[in-house]
Amino acid sequence: MFDLPLRPLKDTLFTPICTYIPLSIKPLHITLLAFVSGLLSCYLLTLHQSENTLSSSSTTLPLLFWLLNRALDCLDGALARHRSTVSELGGFLDLLGDFIVYSLLPISIAWGTFSSSSSSTSSSSVLDYGERRGDGVWLAVAVLEATFHVNNFVLFYVAALVEKAGAELKGQEEDGDWKGEGRKGEDGGKGDEARRRKELTSVSMRPAVIEGFESGVMFTLMVMFPTWLEGLSWMMAGLVAVGIGQRTVWVVRALS
C-alpha cells in the first residue's frame, strides 16, 4: 500500500551509499549477504527460551540481523540501478531470498518461543494451558503460511498478465496498430507498464493493502515481541487475504 509513495525516500536514503561501495562488491554479493543475515535471524529466533522466561535482551541480536536483512535488501537494488547492472538473475535471487526468509521467520519464532513453553511448567493445569497456547500459535502460523502460498500464486499470475499485456502493446505499437484500446481494467497495458517503471522491481505487483513495507513492519513486530506472534499472525493473514481479494478482482476484471 505504501511501497510506491515511499520509493523516493528509499532512493534518497540508499543511493548515496552506493558511491562508497567498492567496485569489487557486486549487487549479488549484497543479495547473498542479506539472505545470510535473514537466515541468521531465523536461527537465533529458534534459540529463544520459553515465553515465560523470554527477555527483551534475547530478541536484540535476531532483531539486528533482521534489520540488516531489510537494509541490505534495499541496498542491492539501489546499487544495481546506480551502476546500471540490473539483471533478471539478480531480481530472481532477491525475491527467492525474501520468500524463504519470510516463510521461515514466523515458524522460527513459534519454534523458539512456544515449543518449550510446556516443558518449563510443572502443574498440570499450567501444562494444559501451555499446550493449548502452543496449538493456537501453530494454527495461526499455519494459516499465515497458507495465505502466503495463495498470495504468491495470485501475485505471479498478475505479473504474467502484465508482462503479456506489455508484450502485446509493444507489438501493436511496432506494427502501427495500437489505438489505445485494451481489455477492461488493463489500460491497454500502458498503465501497467508505466506503473512497473515506477516500481523498479523485477516483477510487476498490483497494489494491495499489504505489500513489502507493511510486511516488513509486521515481521519486525513479531521479532521484537515474540509472544504476540499468534495475534500478529492472524492479523497479517487477514490483511494478506484482503490483498488476495483485491488482486483477484483485478484479474477478473482484466480477463472479463
Secondary structure, DSSP 8 states (H G I E B T S, - for coil): --HHHHHHHHHHHHHHHHTTS-TTS-HHHHHHHHHHHHHHHHHHHHT---TTT--GGGGHHHHHHHHHHHHHHHHHHHHHHHTT---HHHHHHHHHHHHHHHHHHHHHHHHHHHTTTTTT--SHHHHHHHHHHHHHHHHHHHHHHHHHHHHHHHHHHHHHHHHHHHHHHHHHHHHT---S--STTTGGGHHHHHHHHHH-SSS-----SS-HHHHHHHHHHHHH-GGGHHHHHHHHHHHHHHHHHHHHHHHHHHH-
